[in-house]
């Protein structure tokens, strides 16, 4: 029944758009964005389809899909990944400690702190290490934001249709995932 209601609603909206002449000669682009949920795999897909009408008469189309899970840790393999993520975090912290040690705490040459810092920042490779650590902490911040973001269970997805706020939350979460993966690439 809910699926039929959704089809009927979509059909009514399309009929209304057609009667209101929603496209005309000055229409340059039509975009469709929708969210699909696969309950078997508990995954969402954001689908964006765009049809462009160029002034030369050429019609182009583009479709993009982005699939993601709302639960980061749902299966045993996810917890194995969590273990590796903890190891990577520890490696980042050890690297940070080594940089701090090299920057400020190296007392072999009996120099003042200012002299140590000048010597540290004179090296190109120390700048590379600092840039790497900065990028790693940005990714770590995004990761922590992903882990603390609203969960699938918090959205109460037992209804056939999502409310606008639920839809916006899932789309924002998917966009976060996409940015996170692009940054990691």
N, C-alpha and C positions, 0 to 999 in steps of 0.2 A: 504493500500500500504506500509506503513512504517513497519508494522509487517511482511509482506512478504519479504521486503528487509532485515530485521533483521534475518529472518529464512534462507534466501538465504545466507547471510553472514556467519551465524553459520554453515550452511551445507558446505560451501566452506572451512571454517577453519578446520572443522573436516576431510574433504576429504584430505586436505593438510597435516594434522597431521598424518593421516593413511598412506599416501604415503611416508612420511618421516620417518616412523617407530618410532614414538615418544615414544613407550614403547618397552622394550626388556627385556632380562633376568636379567639385573642389575637394573631395575626400582624397587625402594623400596616404593615409595609413589606417589600418584596422589592426588592433592588438587584442589577443585573447590570452588571458592568464587564468589558469585554474590549478587546483590541487587535487591529486588523486591519492587514495589510501589503499594499500594492499594489506588486508587483515591477516593473511596467511604468513607474510614475512614481517608484518608490523613496520612497514616502510611507507613513507610519503614520497610523492614525486611532484615537483613543481614543473608545470608545463607552460611555456610561453610560445605563442604562435603569432607571427606578424605578417601581414600582407601589405605590401607597399605599392602604390600606384604612382609611377614616375611620370613627369610631365611629357616624356616622349611616347607614352602609351605602354611602356613595358611594365609588367606586373611581376614583382619579386616576392618571394616568401622566405621566411626563416622560422625554424622551430628549434627550441632548445628544451632539454629535459635535465632536471637535477633531482636525483633520488637520495634520500637520507633517512636515517632512523632517529626517532626522538629519544630512545633509550640508548645511552652510550655503553652501558654494561648490563646486558641481558642474558648472555650465554657464557658458557665456560671459556670459550676462546676470547671473549671480551675481557675476562678477568686475567687471562694470560697476557693480553695486550696491556692491561693496567700494570702488571708486574714489570713489563719492559718500560713502560712510561715512568715508573718510579725509579728504575735504574738510570734512565736518561736524565731525570731530574737530579739525581745524586751526582751524576757526571757533570752536569751544568754547575751545581754548587761547588764541586771540587775545583772546576776550572775557575770559577769566580774567586774562590779562596786563594788559588795559586796566583791569580792576577793581583789581588790585594796584597799578598805576601811580597810579590815582586815589586809592586809599586811603592809600598810604604814600610814594610817590615824587614826588608833585606838589610842586614846590618854588617855585612862582610866588609864593606869598604869604609865604614865609619863616616858616613856622610850625613849631612842634615837632611831633614825631610824634604825641604825645597830642592836640594841638589838631587835627591833620589827621584823626585817627581819630574824634574827637568830631564834627567837621564832616561826615565821611563818613557816619557812622551816624545823623545827624540827618535825613538825606534819606530819605523814603519809597521813592523809586525805587531807591536803592542797596540797600535791603532786598529789593525785588522782584528786582533783578539777582542778589543773593546766593542767594535762594530758587531762582531759575531755574538758576543754576550748580550748586547742591546737587542739584537734581532731575536735571540733565544728568549729573552724576558718578555718581549712583545708577544711572541707565540705562546709563551706560558700564561700570560695574562688573558689572551683570547681563549686558551684552553680552559682556564679556571672559570671564565665567563660562560663557556659552553656547558661546563659541568653543573654550574649553579642556575642555568636557565630553566624556564618552566618545563616541566616534564609532561610526557604523554599522559600519564595517569592523572595529572592535575587538570587536564583539559576536559575530562568526562566525555570521551568520544563515543558514548553508547548511542547517540542519536544519529539518525540518518543524515541530517543536515547540520552543518556547523553554523554557529553564530558568527557574526562579522568579527567579533573580538577573538574568537578561537582561530578563525581563518588567518587574521592578521598576526597572531602569535606564532602560528606554525610557519607562515611565510617568512616572518622575521627570523625565526630559528633556522630555517633553511638557508636564508641569505647569510646568516652568521657562519653556518657550516661551509658554505661555498667560499666565503672570504678566508676562512681558516685554512681550507684545503689549498686555495690559490697561494696564500702566504707560505704555506709549507712547501709548495712546489718550487 
